[in-house]
Amino acid sequence: MYDLTVVGAGPYGLSIASHAAAAGLTTRVLGRPMAAWRDHMPQGMFLKSEPWSSNLSDPAGLHSLDAYCAARDLRPSHGNPLAIGTFTEYGLWFAERAAPPVEDLTVTRVVPEPAGFRVETAEGEHFRTRTVAVAVGVLPFIHLPDALRGLTADRCSHSSSHQDLSRFSGQQVAVVGAGQAALETAALLAEQGAHPRLIARRNQLNWNSPPQPLRRSLLRSCRDPHSGLGTGWPSWVWSEAPGLVRHLPGSTRVRIAATALGPAGAWWLRERFERQVPVESAQELLSAIDTGAGVRLTLRTANGRTDSGTVRTVEADHVIAATGFRPGLGRLAMLDEQLRRSLVTVGPSSSPELTAGFESSYPGLFFAGLLAAPSFGPSMRFVYGATFTAGRLVRGVRRRLTSAGPVPAEPARAPEALSR
């Protein structure tokens, strides 16, 4: 029986595995390394975060992005965006050197057993493990607006479905959304010869300001501090004090996770976007119909009015929904259904309530990444949160492994787990 099985091999899964191996835990890591970054982001994209805040985490700090780049004569710097391809290669380099070997297996079932869990894979393997860390990234939580769900894949796709946007050259493409994914996808479409049009509910798009210099006067630094998620005191709290966020009321944490650091475009993208992409702002998407020749979108001005003068249609060959991800336990079909339903959730959300060690209300079951955002705040939506998570989660696993008594044989609500 293994001490820990990590499900997922993105920045969070690899960081957790690195800390677990250093702690002497017998660990398996299952998943395709850096899958979301390798397979689900268009070529030509850049990281929105600064290079210095985009490290995976190993206990000794030897496998940083700087270390990877230095060995290749690359010079990432503050204020200069890093290509996602470079970051992906860094993640694969980290996986080879700082973590146990990653097994490219797909977990299909996690079932409680008297002393832990049984894990089953699509490749036919099954084994037992004392603890499980679910670090599946964002892909299980793709969100598609209701109005688009009746369209077939050749008419509508999520922004995470594309590596190569050149297939849309010459086509009219409606991009739905107002965040970085929507804005950068639309700009890349235009640069690949497509004719994109952005459709957003917001009255106006938000753009981040260029980053301030790292070296500033003490007064300026105190007024507007740097953090892994940007400048300013709110960003500093979300990025540097997730443990404090966890002590807020559940409903408050859910609201913060959903609204803090909301949709905005990177400063370096603005000129590229604005010179190439027309914007339909303040528009509510009412319906989408496949006309045979394309898609007809019905829009209404998003001001609460319902008179016919505010409703109109837009035609497109294809729709790309850059509408983000919505975490929820119900999307994790691999978890035993009874186990899933037994978990205590945060306030009105469907995300698990977690201890300071990232353990759920079912002993031995841990969560990292997007599902942890309603417990620890918005930093869990970003690579930067992996450093805060990895060491604390592994310490939580070690406490569970050394605690008296076996994990219960049947899932049960266990609010007492929350007070540990």
Secondary structure as UniProt FT lines:
FT   STRAND          2..7
FT   HELIX           11..22
FT   TURN            23..24
FT   STRAND          27..30
FT   TURN            33..34
FT   HELIX           35..39
FT   TURN            43..44
FT   HELIX           51..53
FT   TURN            59..60
FT   HELIX           65..70
FT   TURN            71..73
FT   TURN            78..79
FT   HELIX           84..98
FT   STRAND          102..103
FT   STRAND          107..113
FT   TURN            114..115
FT   STRAND          116..121
FT   TURN            122..123
FT   STRAND          126..134
FT   HELIX           139..141
FT   HELIX           146..148
FT   TURN            149..150
FT   TURN            153..155
FT   STRAND          156..158
FT   HELIX           159..161
FT   HELIX           165..168
FT   TURN            169..170
FT   STRAND          172..176
FT   HELIX           180..191
FT   TURN            192..193
FT   STRAND          195..199
FT   HELIX           218..223
FT   STRAND          226..227
FT   TURN            228..229
FT   STRAND          230..231
FT   HELIX           233..240
FT   HELIX           242..245
FT   TURN            246..247
FT   HELIX           250..259
FT   TURN            260..261
FT   HELIX           267..269
FT   HELIX           270..274
FT   TURN            275..276
FT   STRAND          279..280
FT   STRAND          283..290
FT   STRAND          295..301
FT   HELIX           308..310
FT   STRAND          311..316
FT   STRAND          318..321
FT   HELIX           329..331
FT   TURN            333..334
FT   HELIX           337..342
FT   TURN            347..348
FT   TURN            356..357
FT   TURN            363..364
FT   STRAND          365..367
FT   HELIX           369..372
FT   HELIX           373..376
FT   HELIX           378..381
FT   TURN            383..384
FT   HELIX           385..402
FT   HELIX           415..419
//
